[in-house]
Amino acid sequence: MLYSTAFLIKGGIGMTLYRDMSRLEWLKALQMDQSSIPEAMICHGEWEHEENLTYWQDFLQNTQFAKWNTVIGLLDNLSIGFSNVYGSSAAANIVHPFAAAGTNMFIQTGYFGGLSHDLNYDDIFIVNGALMLDGVSTHYHQGSVVEADAELVQAAITYCETHGYPYKVGSVVSVSSLYIETEEMLQEWSSKGYLGVDMETATTLAIAKSFHKDAIGLLTMSDYIVKGETFYHRGEEEWAIEAIVDNRIRELAIYLSKGKKA
């Protein structure tokens, strides 16, 4: 019975706690063997999860649920995972164990609030760095900003340009909750050149980097908050554009998952 991911140390009274668990211990905790660990994991930051999980369960072949929010399957004989995460803690619950168990690439998708007047709703936000205000990432990475993998960023840029997809490249602010945001915070972040704010990207980038794995963020603008627009007051046109960008990001994430770098 799997009831704990902490293991007794032989001959002692201590325990190997989560941060110090080995690859073999994580495989045991996940109840998976090495061959079942996906090469790439797409982590999607969104509150609603059922529709996303259903899509990936139908899209991938030979699927299995590794966790309630995580489906793993094959695409062109490549093992890919999809996990619906919302917030830094949920992202950590996936990125840490799977990075430790052997997943080599993490792609954070999801949504952000726009902080720059140069953005458009149809842009793919290619994140090259994240300010770590999420409450988790600073435990994995020193400093205030964590960077994405440069080769993945360039590959994403090349893909967008080749396909004619609008995009912006820049840094995001990752926070613990969207409901803590104030007008003063938004103006400060915007004045410092951050393009958007989300809740998961810094966590995913920092944990991946701590395990020497590749990671990037690919985000859709959900609300143009620097202009005073929230997702509670969006029109049908914005929702339609969001669906288009989501599809393009999914397409790009699959491309990168196949090991396509610059």
N, C-alpha and C positions, 0 to 999 in steps of 0.2 A: 504494500500500500504506500503510495506517495503522499506523505503528509508534511514533509519538511525538506528544505534544501540546505539545511545545516547538518554537517556530518561530524561525529565524534572522532577526535584524534586518538589513535591507538596509544594506550599506555598513559593517557592524561585525562584531565577533567575539562579541558578546553574544547572548543568547537571551531571548525572551519566555517566562518560566517560568509555570507553571500559575496562580499567584495573579494575574498581570497580564494573562492572555489576554483578548482582547476577545470580544464576542458572536460575531463572524464567525469568529474562530479556534476558538471552542468548537463552533460548528456544523460546521466542517470536521473537528474532532477526533471529534465524535459521528457524523460521516457522515450528517447530517440537514440538511434545509432548514428554514427558519423555520416553514413551514406544518405540519411534523411535530412541532414542540415542543408538548407538552401544556400546556393552560392551568393545570391543577392536577396535583400529584403526591402520591399517597398513599405514604408511606414506612412500611413495617411492620417493626418490630424483632422478629425471631424467628429462631432457629437453623434450624429446618426451613423450607425454601423451596419445594419442589416442589409441595406441595398448594396453597399460596397462589398461585403463578404459574399453575397449571392453572385454578384458580377464575377468576382475572381474565381469563385468555385466553379462557375460555368465556363469561364474563359480558359483556365488551366486544365491540364490533363492529369489523371491519377492523383486527384487532390486528397488531402487529409487535413484535419483540423489539429494543429499543434496546441492551440489554446482556444478559448472561446472566441477570441478576436483575431485569430491568426490562421490563415489557410496556406498550405504549401502544395505546390504541384509542379508539373513539367510544362515547359514551353520550348519546342524544338530541342528536346532532350536536355534542356538546362533546368535545374531546380531553382524555382523562384518562390519567395514567400511574400505574402501580403498581410499586413497587420493594421487594423484600424485602431489608432491611438489618439487620445484626446488629452492634451496636457503633458507636462514634463514627466510626471511620475509614470504615466502609461507608456510613454516613449521609452523610458529607462527600463521598464519591466520587459520590454522586447529587445531593445538594442543590446543591453548588457549581456543577458544569457546567450543570445544567438551569436554575438561577437565572440564571446568566450568559447562557444561551442564550435566556431569555425566559419560562420558567414563572413564573407570578405567585402561586401559592398552594401551600403545602406543609403536609400534614397528617400528623403523626407518630402512628402507631398502634403497638400492641404491648402490652408487659406491664410490670408494676412490682411491687416488693415493698412491702407495706403497712406504713406507719410510724405510723399513727394508729389508736387503738382505736375511733374513730367510723366506720371504714370497714366496708362489707359487700362480700362477694364479687360481689353483683349490681350494684354501683355502676359507672357510667361515670365515670372520673376525667378531668375536664376540666382540663387543665393551663393555668394562667395565668402560670406562670413556672418557671424551672429554675435551680438552683444548678449552676454550671459546674465540675464536677470530672472531666470526661470526657477532658480532655487536648487537645481540639480547639477547643472553642467560644471559649476565651479569646483565641485568635488572630484572632477575628472580632468580638468584642464586649468592650468595657471593663467593668470591674466584676466582681462575683461572681455576679450573677443576671441572666438575660435573660428578658424578658417576651414572652408570646404576644400576638397581635393582639387588642385588646380587643373589637372588633366580632365577630370570629369566636367568641370566648369567650361573648359574650352571645347570639349566634345559637345556639350549641350548648346553652346553658342553656335558652333558649326552646323549642328543639326537644324536649329531654328532658322539660320540663314539659308541653308540649302532648301528648306521646305517653305520658306517665306512666312514663318510664324513670327509675329511681333514679340519682342522680349526686352527685358531690362536686366542688367546685372548690377548687383550691389549687396549691401549688408542689411540684415533684419535685426530687430530687437526681439528677443524671446523673453516673455514674462510668464508668471505663474498663473495668471487668470486675466481674461480680457476685462473683467469687471473692476479691476483695480485701476484701469486707465483713467487719467484725467486730462483735461485740456492742457494743463501746464506740462505734463509729461510728454504729450504728443508734440507740442511745440518745441520742447527741448530736443527730443530725438530727431525731429525733422530738421532743426537748425544744424545738427551735427552730421547731416547727410545720410541718415538711415532711410531706406526706401519704404520699409514696412515694419509691422509688429505682428508676431505670432506667439505660439506657446510651446512649440516642440523642437524647432530646428536646432537651437543651440544645444539642447540635450542630445539629440541624435549625432550631431557633428562631434561634440566633445567626447562622448562615450566611444564612438567609432575611432576617433584619433587616439584615445588612450589604449586601445587594443591594436593600433597600427592597421586599421581598416580604412577603406575609402568611403567617403560620404559626401553628399550634396543635398541641397534643398531646391525644390521646384514648386513654386507656390502660385496660387490663383488669388487675385484680389477679390475679397468678399465684400469689403466696405471701404469707401473712400473717406476715411475719417478725418484727414487733414482738411477736407472740404466740408466737414460737418455731416457727412452721409454715413449712416449706420446700416447694417443689414436688416434692421427692423423697418426701414423706410425705402427699400429698393423697389424699382419697377420691373415689369416683365422683361424689358429689354436687357437689363443687367443680369437677370437670372438666365436668360437665353445665352448671353455671352459667356457666363460662367460655365455653362455646360460644354460649350465649344472648347474653352481653354482647358477644362478638366480632361476632355478626351485627348487633346494634344499633349498634355503633360503625361497622361497615362501611356501614350504612344512613345514619348521621349524616354520615360522611365524604363519601359520594356527594352528600348534600344540600348540604353546604358547598362541595363542588367545583363545584357549579352556580352559585356566586356568591351563595348565600343568606346574607346578613348581617343583623344586627339593624337 
